[in-house]
Amino acid sequence: MLTKTEYQTAQRRAAAMIRRAGIHLKDSETETIEVVDFGLGNLAAEGVQVLTFFATERLSAKVLVLFPNQTEPEHWHPPVGDDPGKEETIRAVWGTLRFYVPGPDTFREGFFPEGKSAVYTCRHEVVLRPGDQLTLPPGTPHWFQTGDEGAVMYSFSTCVRDGLDRFTDPAIVRLTQIQHDLAQPA
């Protein structure tokens, strides 16, 4: 859970990173950036900031922002009815990303959030630098993180149903809850 001030601060910080990456952002779009802490209450370690350009019934385009040393938890996009699930292409714009997908264990540059190695099962490391991209077929478990500089990436995908994503960590709640700031004593 985040306070309203924490949420708004993260929105402004993500907007600054998006602009630094050379992506035009209207001032009014800053308040549309979704700040996702996955219900873990530790945004600095596990979270993601999402600016959705559009999401139709068939196609979506987003900008994802990871703050320095932030990790988006391991998840996958499951089938829904006759749809096999979201197919997603990630394209690095700024910073270095470390993606983890099924495959041989090549884990070298990354780290696990403290006490959480058991819920990060994918250990095949794919490093993306600006201009690199990776396509994730529907249902592919994956997680990603960045180092000390943070990162900005595009996400192009088929139909988005983020609320239905599945996570390896049973403690995760996909929708961020915002609590009112506590009044400061005078």
PyMOL commands that set and color helices and strands:
alter all, ss='L'
color gray80, all
select helices_A, chain A and resi 4-20+27-32+117-119+162-164
alter helices_A, ss='H'
color red, helices_A
select strands_A, chain A and resi 2-3+34-36+48-55+59-66+71-76+88-101+124-128+133-136+142-158+166-167+178-179
alter strands_A, ss='S'
color yellow, strands_A
deselect
rebuild
show_as cartoon
